[in-house]
């Protein structure tokens, strides 16, 4: 992005604070005029002292002049203190306000995007975080530089240059001749650093994502004793980052040295020219200091330009990634206008194909019907496309081809948020937010009473375990075991109490006793609701009203348990394999033997 494009994008964010901007500009103008007082005072002081010395006058005659000069400079500094305070305060207020708006806009946009946006390899958690954090930070440095640094400095420079021309055209020409050379060097520096900065951005995103992966994978890393391997991977990335940073610093040092040399050449030329004009009688001695101080005001932006250019280039680089997030309009979640208050829950999926953003086609010409008030099971090996169907039914994704109907109406026509309010979703691994158990359960219904939360916890067989914790319902939910966290997710379902329920391996993290308890609760809540369940547990699927069997993204069989078992097809293979994995024969024999012992005891 060019600087002009960034300014154009930032304009709507700065516009609401236009009064602050105008106030800052007025203070900047006043401050730039006040900054020129010192050269005039110094010239007057030097020339007056010279006259006093030439006329053999001493300190007594010079005291009124010294008092007047001291009072003028002191008053100017007092006024300048208030000007600088107002200028910096208003500038900082603009920066903080715009920063907050930018961050909130990024959050709003991200929350409005489809799940496909997050599954893209370029939008991983660490990369998104780096883009947003560094993007906002660099953009705010740009705003800060403009209102607090660049604007005052360049205003001072312009006023000082005008005064130099008014005093002596030749001195003004020398100053004007030096500035383009300096700016050209700075431009070359920025151009040379552009590619390096993009590489740095990519490396920083990789490093951030790598750290996230390390933390998430800590158990796997330690179980396979791969600490050294992961450390070497991170070290290699760190070496690349270090080399890129050193290359950036080296380039800066070379060009900064050139710019300092050019600035000093300007100072020397001003001194030589003014000295010549004084010796030729065209200028007083005080004018030498007068023009040097004015050139100092002109060159002040030059001395800051290396830092400003550095931060500006960073803004140019990171703003691209940040605004890419804001501009991902194709990823925006679509919604319809059809209300979902009275949906009954009959889904018809006809000839649906679906491909994930990664390019993997998950569904091929899938057709199925989910009847209202009944329990439908989806069965198949891992990767068969079962969870993908639930994602489509929740409108997390849109199908590539085919029809998806709910109660005879296209699913896409329904208001997305209203529809999801009518759906309860429990996944194999549910996210637990940072906070208390009460807050996490309350996520199901935000205005639920504490009594309702307790009732939901009882239905999920979690209430008694919560009471055993030192802080009860105020305990940190993320510190609970995986099984307890799964019960929190199920408690959310009970609290939400929706007419449509999607269950994706709801008891996968629970022990046998907990699984039986939750199954009983789920059986109770299923009554009169539309339920779609995915489970590798035989007990969860055998009593379903209809079972659909999937294989490699295709629907291959459908029917009841008995019908499918008699077909001796894919379902029979899965069922028999599950029975063998559970060692059903030994379990059945143990139960028979136990029953015989009970009868003998009774006899």
C-alpha positions in Angstrom: 0.0 0.0 0.0 1.1 3.6 -0.7 1.1 6.3 1.9 -1.8 8.0 0.1 -3.8 4.7 0.2 -3.2 4.4 4.0 -4.3 8.0 4.5 -7.4 7.4 2.5 -8.2 4.2 4.5 -7.6 6.0 7.8 -9.7 9.1 6.9 -13.1 7.6 7.9 -11.6 6.6 11.3 -10.1 10.1 11.9 -13.2 12.0 10.6 -15.3 11.7 13.8 -12.5 13.5 15.6 -12.2 16.4 13.2 -12.6 19.0 15.9 -9.6 17.6 17.7 -7.7 17.5 14.4 -8.5 21.2 13.7 -7.5 22.1 17.3 -4.2 20.3 16.8 -3.6 22.0 13.4 -4.2 25.5 15.0 -1.9 24.7 17.9 0.7 23.5 15.4 0.5 26.7 13.4 0.9 28.8 16.6 3.7 26.6 17.8 5.6 26.9 14.5 5.4 30.7 14.7 6.6 30.7 18.3 9.5 28.4 17.3 10.9 31.3 15.2 11.1 33.7 18.1 14.6 32.5 19.2 16.4 33.3 16.0 15.0 36.8 16.0 15.8 37.4 19.6 19.3 36.0 19.2 20.0 38.2 16.2 18.7 41.3 18.1 20.7 40.4 21.2 24.0 39.8 19.3 23.6 43.0 17.2 22.7 45.1 20.3 25.6 43.8 22.3 27.9 44.6 19.3 26.6 48.2 19.2 27.1 48.6 22.9 30.7 47.4 22.6 31.4 49.6 19.6 30.1 52.7 21.5 32.1 51.7 24.7 28.9 51.2 26.7 28.9 48.6 29.4 26.7 46.4 31.5 24.6 49.2 33.0 23.4 50.3 29.6 22.8 46.6 28.6 20.7 45.6 31.6 17.3 46.8 30.2 18.0 44.9 27.0 18.8 41.8 28.9 15.7 42.1 31.1 13.5 42.6 28.1 15.1 39.6 26.2 14.8 37.4 29.3 11.2 38.3 29.8 10.3 37.7 26.2 12.0 34.3 26.1 10.5 33.2 29.4 7.0 34.3 28.3 7.5 32.5 25.0 8.6 29.3 26.7 5.6 29.4 29.1 3.2 29.9 26.2 5.1 27.2 24.2 4.7 24.7 27.1 0.9 25.0 27.0 1.0 24.8 23.2 3.1 21.6 23.2 0.9 20.1 26.0 -2.3 20.7 24.0 -0.7 19.6 20.8 0.6 16.3 22.2 -2.5 15.7 24.3 -4.9 16.2 21.4 -2.6 14.2 19.1 -2.4 11.3 21.6 -6.2 11.4 22.1 -6.7 11.1 18.3 -4.2 8.2 18.3 -5.8 6.3 21.1 -9.3 6.8 19.8 -8.5 5.8 16.3 -6.5 2.8 17.6 -9.5 1.6 19.6 -11.9 2.0 16.6 -9.5 0.1 14.3 -9.1 -2.8 16.8 -12.8 -3.0 17.4 -13.5 -2.9 13.6 -11.1 -5.8 13.1 -12.8 -7.8 15.8 -16.2 -7.0 14.3 -15.1 -8.1 10.9 -13.4 -11.3 12.1 -16.6 -12.4 14.0 -18.7 -11.8 10.8 -16.6 -14.1 8.6 -17.3 -17.7 7.7 -15.3 -20.6 9.2 -13.6 -21.0 5.8 -11.7 -17.7 6.6 -10.1 -19.3 9.6 -9.3 -22.5 7.9 -7.2 -20.8 5.3 -3.5 -21.5 5.8 -2.7 -17.7 5.7 -5.2 -17.0 8.5 -4.0 -19.1 11.3 -4.4 -17.8 14.8 -0.8 -16.6 15.4 -0.7 -14.9 11.9 -4.0 -13.1 12.4 -2.9 -11.9 15.9 0.4 -10.6 14.5 -1.4 -8.9 11.6 -3.9 -7.2 13.8 -1.5 -6.2 16.7 1.4 -5.0 14.5 -1.0 -3.5 11.9 -2.8 -1.3 14.5 0.5 -0.5 16.3 2.2 0.6 13.1 -0.9 2.6 11.9 -1.1 4.4 15.2 2.6 5.2 15.0 1.8 6.8 11.6 -1.0 8.8 13.2 1.2 9.8 16.1 4.0 10.8 13.8 1.7 13.0 11.8 -0.1 14.8 14.6 2.6 14.9 17.2 5.9 14.7 15.3 5.8 15.3 11.6 3.2 18.1 11.4 4.9 20.3 14.0 8.3 19.7 12.6 7.4 20.4 9.0 5.3 23.4 10.0 8.4 24.8 11.8 10.5 23.9 8.8 8.2 25.7 6.3 7.9 28.8 8.4 11.7 28.9 9.1 12.4 28.5 5.4 10.0 31.4 4.5 11.8 33.6 7.1 15.2 32.6 5.7 14.1 33.7 2.2 12.7 36.9 3.5 16.0 37.6 5.3 18.3 36.6 2.5 17.4 34.8 -0.7 20.8 33.2 -1.2 20.8 31.6 2.3 17.3 30.3 1.6 18.4 28.8 -1.7 21.3 26.9 0.1 18.8 25.4 2.5 16.4 24.6 -0.3 19.2 22.9 -2.3 20.1 20.6 0.6 16.6 19.3 1.4 15.8 17.5 -1.9 19.1 15.6 -1.7 18.3 14.5 1.9 14.7 13.4 0.9 16.0 11.5 -2.1 18.4 9.5 0.1 15.5 8.8 2.5 13.4 7.6 -0.4 16.1 5.3 -1.6 16.4 3.9 1.9 12.7 3.2 2.1 12.7 1.6 -1.3 15.6 -0.7 -0.4 13.9 -1.7 2.9 10.5 -2.5 1.4 11.2 -6.1 0.4 13.1 -6.8 3.6 10.2 -5.6 5.7 7.8 -7.9 4.0 10.1 -10.8 4.7 10.3 -9.7 8.3 6.5 -9.6 8.6 6.2 -13.1 7.2 8.9 -14.4 9.6 7.3 -12.8 12.6 3.9 -14.3 11.7 5.5 -17.7 11.4 7.3 -17.3 14.7 4.1 -16.2 16.4 2.2 -19.2 15.0 5.1 -21.5 15.9 4.9 -20.4 19.5 1.1 -21.0 19.6 1.7 -24.5 18.1 4.4 -25.3 20.7 2.1 -24.5 23.6 -0.9 -26.4 22.0 1.3 -29.4 21.3 3.3 -29.5 24.5 1.9 -32.9 25.6 2.7 -34.5 22.2 6.2 -33.0 22.0 7.1 -34.3 25.5 5.6 -37.7 25.0 7.7 -38.2 21.9 10.7 -36.5 23.5 11.0 -34.0 20.6 12.0 -31.0 22.6 15.4 -30.7 20.8 13.8 -31.1 17.4 11.2 -28.3 18.1 13.9 -26.1 19.6 16.0 -26.5 16.5 13.0 -25.6 14.3 12.4 -22.5 16.2 16.1 -21.7 16.3 16.3 -21.9 12.5 13.3 -19.5 12.2 15.0 -17.2 14.7 18.2 -17.2 12.7 16.3 -16.2 9.6 14.6 -13.4 11.6 17.9 -12.3 13.0 19.5 -12.1 9.6 16.6 -10.1 8.2 16.7 -7.7 11.2 20.5 -7.2 10.8 20.1 -6.5 7.1 17.5 -3.9 7.9 19.8 -2.3 10.6 22.8 -2.3 8.2 20.8 -0.6 5.5 19.6 2.0 8.0 23.1 2.7 9.3 24.5 3.3 5.8 21.7 5.6 4.7 21.5 7.4 8.1 25.2 8.2 7.8 24.7 9.6 4.3 21.9 11.8 5.6 23.9 13.1 8.5 26.7 14.0 6.2 24.4 15.9 3.9 22.9 17.8 6.8 26.3 18.8 8.1 27.3 20.0 4.6 24.3 22.3 4.7 25.3 23.7 8.1 28.9 24.3 6.8 27.6 26.1 3.6 25.3 28.3 5.7 28.2 29.3 8.0 30.5 30.0 5.0 27.8 32.0 3.1 26.7 34.1 6.1 30.3 34.8 7.2 31.0 36.0 3.7 28.0 38.3 3.7 29.0 39.7 7.1 32.6 40.4 6.0 31.2 42.0 2.8 29.0 44.3 4.9 25.7 42.9 3.7 24.8 41.3 7.0 25.3 41.9 10.7 27.1 39.4 13.0 23.9 38.5 14.6 22.6 37.3 11.3 25.1 34.4 11.3 23.4 33.0 14.4 20.0 34.0 13.1 20.4 31.9 10.0 22.1 29.0 11.7 19.1 28.7 14.1 16.7 29.0 11.3 18.4 26.3 9.3 18.4 24.2 12.5 14.6 24.6 12.5 14.5 23.6 8.8 16.8 20.6 9.3 14.9 19.4 12.5 12.6 17.2 10.4 15.7 15.9 8.6 17.1 14.7 11.9 13.9 12.9 12.7 13.2 11.7 9.2 15.2 8.4 9.6 13.0 7.4 12.5 9.8 8.7 10.9 10.6 6.9 7.6 11.4 3.8 9.5 8.1 3.7 11.3 6.2 4.9 8.2 7.7 2.0 6.1 6.6 -0.4 8.9 3.1 1.1 8.6 3.2 0.6 4.8 4.2 -3.0 5.3 1.9 -4.1 8.2 -1.1 -2.1 7.0 -1.4 -4.4 4.0 -2.0 -7.4 6.2 -4.3 -5.5 8.5 -6.5 -4.1 5.8 -6.5 -7.5 4.0 -8.4 -8.7 7.1 -10.9 -5.8 7.0 -11.4 -6.2 3.2 -12.1 -10.0 3.2 -15.6 -9.3 2.0 -15.8 -12.7 0.2 -15.4 -14.4 3.6 -18.3 -12.5 5.2 -21.0 -14.7 6.5 -24.1 -14.5 4.5 -27.6 -14.4 5.9 -31.2 -14.4 4.8 -34.3 -12.6 6.0 -36.5 -15.5 6.7 -37.4 -15.8 10.5 -36.6 -19.0 12.2 -39.0 -18.7 15.2 -41.3 -21.6 14.1 -38.9 -24.0 12.3 -39.9 -27.6 12.8 -36.6 -29.2 11.8 -37.1 -31.1 8.6 -33.9 -30.8 6.5 -33.7 -32.0 2.9 -30.2 -32.2 1.4 -30.3 -32.9 -2.4 -27.2 -33.6 -4.6 -24.9 -31.5 -2.4 -21.2 -31.1 -3.2 -18.8 -29.3 -0.9 -15.1 -28.4 -1.0 -13.1 -26.9 1.9 -11.0 -23.7 1.2 -7.9 -25.9 1.4 -9.1 -27.6 -1.8 -10.2 -30.9 -0.2 -13.6 -32.1 -1.5 -15.5 -33.4 1.5 -18.9 -34.2 0.0 -19.9 -35.8 -3.3 -23.6 -35.7 -4.5 -25.0 -36.2 -1.0 -28.7 -36.7 -0.5 -30.5 -37.2 2.8 -33.6 -36.2 4.7 -33.7 -35.4 8.4 -37.2 -35.6 9.7 -38.6 -33.3 12.4 -39.0 -34.7 15.9 -36.8 -37.8 15.1 -33.3 -38.8 15.7 -31.0 -39.2 12.7 -27.6 -40.8 13.0 -24.6 -40.2 10.7 -22.2 -43.1 10.6 -18.9 -43.6 8.8 -15.2 -43.8 9.3 -13.1 -40.7 10.1 -13.0 -38.3 7.1 -16.3 -39.6 5.6 -17.9 -36.1 5.7 -20.2 -36.5 8.8 -19.1 -33.4 10.6 -19.1 -31.5 7.3 -22.8 -32.0 7.0 -23.4 -30.5 10.4 -21.2 -27.5 9.4 -23.4 -27.0 6.4 -26.7 -27.4 8.4 -25.4 -24.7 10.8 -24.6 -22.5 7.8 -20.9 -22.4 8.9 -20.2 -23.1 5.2 -22.1 -23.0 2.0 -22.3 -25.9 -0.4 -20.7 -25.7 -3.8 -23.7 -27.3 -5.6 -27.1 -28.8 -4.6 -30.0 -27.8 -2.5 -30.4 -27.6 1.2 -33.9 -27.0 2.5 -35.3 -26.5 6.0 -39.1 -27.0 6.3 -39.3 -26.7 2.5 -37.5 -23.3 2.4 -33.9 -22.8 1.2 -31.6 -22.9 4.2 -29.7 -19.9 2.8 -32.9 -17.8 3.0 -33.1 -18.1 6.8 -31.6 -15.4 9.1 -28.4 -17.0 10.2 -28.3 -15.8 13.8 -32.0 -16.5 14.3 -31.5 -20.1 12.9 -28.5 -20.8 15.2 -30.6 -19.6 18.2 -32.8 -22.6 17.4 -29.9 -25.1 17.2 -27.9 -26.7 20.0 -24.5 -28.0 19.0 -22.2 -30.2 21.1 -18.9 -31.1 19.5 -16.3 -33.8 20.4 -14.0 -31.0 21.7 -15.8 -27.9 22.8 -14.1 -24.6 23.6 -14.0 -23.5 27.2 -13.6 -19.8 27.7 -11.4 -18.2 30.2 -13.6 -17.6 33.2 -15.6 -19.4 35.8 -17.8 -22.5 35.4 -20.9 -20.4 35.9 -19.9 -18.0 33.1 -19.2 -20.9 30.7 -22.5 -22.6 31.3 -24.3 -19.2 31.1 -23.0 -18.9 27.6 -25.9 -21.0 26.6 -28.4 -18.3 27.7 -26.8 -15.1 28.8 -29.6 -13.9 31.0 -30.2 -17.3 32.8 -30.6 -17.3 36.5 -28.2 -19.1 38.8 -30.9 -21.6 39.6 -31.3 -22.4 35.9 -27.5 -22.8 35.6 -27.5 -25.3 38.5 -30.4 -27.2 36.9 -28.5 -27.5 33.6 -25.4 -28.7 35.5 -27.5 -31.4 37.3 -28.8 -32.6 33.9 -25.2 -32.9 32.7 -24.3 -34.7 36.0 -21.8 -32.0 36.8 -23.4 -30.2 39.8 -22.1 -32.5 42.5 -18.5 -32.4 41.1 -18.7 -28.6 41.0 -19.7 -28.4 44.7 -16.6 -30.4 45.6 -14.4 -27.7 44.2 -13.0 -25.0 46.6 -14.7 -22.2 44.7 -17.7 -24.1 43.4 -19.3 -22.5 40.4 -16.7 -19.7 40.5 -13.8 -22.1 39.8 -11.7 -21.6 36.7 -13.4 -23.7 34.0 -10.2 -24.2 32.0 -8.6 -26.0 35.0 -11.2 -28.8 34.9 -10.5 -32.2 33.3 -11.5 -32.9 29.7 -14.5 -34.9 30.7 -15.7 -32.1 33.0 -15.3 -29.6 30.3 -17.3 -31.7 28.0 -20.1 -31.8 30.6 -20.0 -28.0 30.7 -20.7 -28.0 26.9 -23.6 -30.4 27.4 -24.9 -28.2 30.3 -24.9 -25.3 27.8 -27.1 -27.4 25.6 -29.6 -28.2 28.4 -29.7 -24.5 29.3 -30.3 -23.4 25.7 -33.0 -26.0 25.3 -33.3 -25.7 21.5 -35.7 -27.5 19.2 -32.9 -28.8 17.0 -29.9 -30.6 18.4 -26.7 -31.6 16.6 -24.4 -33.9 18.5 -20.9 -34.7 17.2 -19.3 -37.3 19.5 -20.9 -35.7 22.6 -19.6 -38.4 25.0 -16.2 -39.0 23.5 -14.2 -37.5 26.4 -16.3 -39.2 29.2 -15.8 -42.4 31.1 -18.3 -45.3 30.9 -20.4 -44.3 33.9 -20.5 -40.6 32.8 -21.4 -41.7 29.2 -24.3 -43.7 30.5 -25.5 -40.8 32.7 -25.3 -38.3 29.8 -26.9 -40.7 27.4 -29.9 -41.0 29.7 -30.1 -37.2 29.9 -29.7 -36.8 26.2 -32.4 -39.4 25.6 -34.7 -37.4 27.8 -34.0 -34.1 25.9 -34.4 -35.8 22.5 -38.1 -36.3 23.0 -40.0 -34.2 20.5 -36.9 -32.6 19.0 -35.0 -33.0 15.8 -31.7 -34.6 16.6 -28.7 -35.4 14.4 -26.0 -37.4 16.1 -22.5 -38.5 15.0 -21.0 -41.2 17.2 -18.7 -44.2 17.2 -20.6 -45.5 20.2 -23.0 -48.3 19.3 -25.4 -47.3 22.1 -25.8 -43.8 20.7 -26.9 -44.9 17.2 -28.7 -48.3 17.3 -32.0 -46.8 18.5 -32.0 -43.9 16.0 -35.0 -43.5 13.8 -32.8 -43.4 10.7 -29.2 -44.0 10.1 -27.2 -42.7 7.1 -23.9 -44.4 6.3 -21.2 -42.3 4.7 -18.0 -43.4 3.0 -15.4 -41.1 1.5 -17.8 -38.2 1.2 -20.7 -40.1 -0.3 -23.9 -41.4 1.1 -23.8 -45.2 0.6 -26.6 -46.6 2.8 -29.6 -45.6 4.9 -32.2 -47.2 7.0 -32.8 -48.4 10.6 -30.2 -50.4 12.5 -31.9 -53.7 11.7 -32.3 -52.9 8.0 -28.7 -51.8 7.6 -27.3 -54.7 9.6 -29.1 -57.2 7.4 -27.7 -55.5 4.3 -24.2 -56.8 5.2 -22.7 -53.7 3.7 -20.6 -50.8 5.1 -22.7 -50.4 8.2 -22.3 -54.0 9.0 -18.6 -53.8 8.7 -18.4 -50.7 11.0 -20.8 -52.3 13.5 -18.9 -55.6 13.6 -15.6 -53.8 13.9 -16.9 -51.7 16.8 -18.3 -54.8 18.5 -14.9 -56.5 18.2 -13.1 -53.5 19.5 -15.3 -53.5 22.6 -14.8 -57.3 23.0 -18.6 -57.7 23.1 -18.4 -61.5 23.4 -16.4 -61.4 26.7 -18.6 -58.6 28.0 -21.8 -60.5 27.2 -20.3 -63.7 28.7 -19.4 -61.8 31.9 -22.9 -60.4 32.2 -24.4 -63.9 31.6 -22.1 -65.4 34.2 -23.0 -62.6 36.6 -26.7 -63.2 36.0 -26.3 -67.0 36.7 -24.5 -66.2 40.0 -27.4 -64.0 41.0 -30.0 -66.7 40.2 -28.0 -69.4 42.2 -27.8 -67.0 45.2 -31.5 -66.4 45.0 -32.2 -70.1 44.7 
